[in-house]
Amino acid sequence: MAIQNEQRLRELLQIPIGAPPEDPRPEYWDETFMRLGRGYGFDPDAGEYPVDHEALMRDLLSLVSPLLDGARFTQVLPGEEDVEQEDEARALEDADVESGGLNSRYTLRLTHGGRRYGVTFHDISDYFNINALLALVNAALEASGTSLRFFGFGDVVVVGPLQGVQQAMREGFIPAFEGEGLFEDWDLEELDAWSESGDTPQSLVRQLEKGRSHVRVALVV
């Protein structure tokens, strides 16, 4: 059903107040967020291995344009040589891990504003690591000075200030997410270890903390 107070939601998400739709139609909560430019839905299954994250990252960056315009995304897929070699020691350390060594090792990087943000993980599935992408973008957003952040709700991503998204949950604009967090029970060193389902306002804080703890930052010229 159409939301009852779109102006209030715009306020919480830091969207300029605008006129409501002339012909409001019934829509799910995520459709409302997408229509307002503060939501993004995706298919977690990329359908191939290794998984190419570039198109998904491009779509996420477009949601916060122009804040991260000019950002450059690069990825080192399993089996590929890391030509930047910024983390050679870790690469050697990872070479003998049980999860498959370099044959399952991804390194994703986002460069913006003189900083390069990177995350590394192992995976042998054909699923996107949405949490790694959100961690990179959130790190860049934090450095830019904006209060906007990305939050994951299953196969939907929401953009807004932390307190605003939390309050949107409390006021019912985002229904309680009843599913368990993806990979929630995995060991801390496994794929998506920092994943946290957006089921409570408190879980949003944990999402940010887990993402921040996995991002490496380097200054670039």
N, C-alpha and C positions, 0 to 999 in steps of 0.2 A: 504494500500500500504506500501511497505517497506520504512523505513525512509531514508532520503537522506544523513545524516551525523551522523552515529552511533558513530564515534569517539568523536564528540562534546557532544553527550548525555552521553557517558562514562565519559567524563571530568566533566560534571555538577554533575553527581551522584557519583563521586569519585570511579569509577571502573577502574582498570588497563586497559590501552589501549591494545586492542587485534585485531586480524585479523577479518574482517567482515565475515559473513557467506559465505561459498563457493557458495551456491546456494540460494541466498536470495529469499524468497517467500513473497507474499503479506501478511501482518499481521496488525491487529489493534494495536493501540498505547499501550494498556494494555498487549497485547501478547509480544510486544517488551520488556516492563519492566519486565515481568515474565521471558522471555528468558535470560535476563541479570541479573536475581537474585535480582531485585529491585522492583518487583511487585507481588501481590498476589490477586487472585480473589476468591470470596466465595459466597455461597448462604446465604443471610441474614436470611432466615427462617430455624430455627433448626428443625422444624417439631415435636417438643415435648415441654411439660412444666412439670417441670421447665427445663430451658435451661442449659445444661452442656457446659461450655466454655473451658474445658481443652484441647481438641484436637485443637481447633482454636488457643488458646494461644501457644501450642506447635509448630504449623506451623509458627506463627509469629516470635517466638524466633529463629527458624531455619534460618530465613532470615538475621539475624545479628550475626550468629555464626562466631567466638567464643566469641564475646563481652560479651554475657550474658550466656555463658555456665555454667551450675550448678545452674541456677536460679530455684527456687521452687515455683510452682503455687498452690494455694489452693483456695477453694471456699466454701462458706456457702450458700446453696440453700434455697429457701423459705421453711419454716417449720422446718429446721434443727437447731440443737443447735450449737451455736458458742463456741466451746471448747476453743478457744484461748482467748475469752473474753477481747480483747484489747480495745473494744469500748462499754463497758457495759452501760455507761450513755446514749450513743446515741441509743443503742438497746431499752432501756426503753422508751426513748423519741419517738421512731418510732412505738412503740407497738400500739398506738392508731390513727395512721394517717389514713386518709380517703381511701388511696390506698390499704388498706388491712392489715396493720401492718406486723407482722413477717411472715404471710402467703404469702407475695409478696416481701419480703426483701432479696436481694442478697448482699453478701459481698465477693469481690474478692481481693486476696492478691498475691503479687509477692515478694519473698525474694531473695536478691542478695547482695553480697558485704557488709554484716553486716547491711543492711537496709531492712525493710519490708514496702512495699508500699501497700496501701489499698484504695479501693473505695467501697461505698455502694450506692445502688439505689433500687427502687421499680419497679416491672414490673409484669404484668399478661399475657404478650404475649408469643409467642413461637419464638421470634426473638432474635438473638444474640445482645448483647450490645457491638458492636465493639468499640464504643468510650471509654468505660470503659477499655477495653483491651489495646487500643492504649495509653491511659493515663498512665497506669501502666508501659508499656514497655518504653515509652518515659521518664518517671521519672527515671527509672533505667539506661537508656542510658545517660541521662544528668549527672547522678552521676558518670558514668564510664569515662567521659571526651571526648567521641566521639561527633562529630557533626551530626551524623546520627540520623534521627527522622522518625517516621511513620506518614503518612498523609492519610486521608480517602477521596476517590472519589466515593461515592455511594457504590457499591459492589466490588470496587477495592481498595487495599491498596498499597501505594507507599512508598518506603524507600529511603531516601537521605538527604543531608544537606538542611536546610531550604532555603538558598539562591539559591542553585543549583536547587531545585525543582521549586522554583518560576521562575527562569530564563528559565527552561525547558517549563513552561507554556507560558512565553512571546515569546519564539522562536517557539512555535507550536508543540513541542514534546508531549504535553498533550493538547488535544483540550479543548475549553471552556466547562465547565460542566454546562449545562443549567438547570438541575433539581434543585428544592429547597432542602434545607437541611432537612434531616429527623428530624421530631419533632421540626422544627425550631420555630414554633409558640406556643409551649407549655410553661407553666409557668416554672420559673427557678428551681423549686423544683421537677419537673417531670422527668420521664425517658429521658435519652439522652439530658438533658438540655444544655449540652456543645457541642452538635453536630453542626458542621458547614460544609456545602458543600464546596468541593474544587473547587469553581467556579472562584476565583480570587487569585492572589498572596497574597493579604491582608488577605483573608479568612484562609490561611494556618497559619498565625500568630495567628488568633483568635482560631483556633483549638488547638494549643499548649497552649495558655493561659487558655482556658476553661478546658482543660484536667488537667493542672497543679493545677488549683484552686480546683479540686475535689479529689486530691490524698492526703491521710494522710501518713506521713512518721514516722517510729519508728525505733530506733536503736535496734539491736538484737545481742545476743552473740552466 
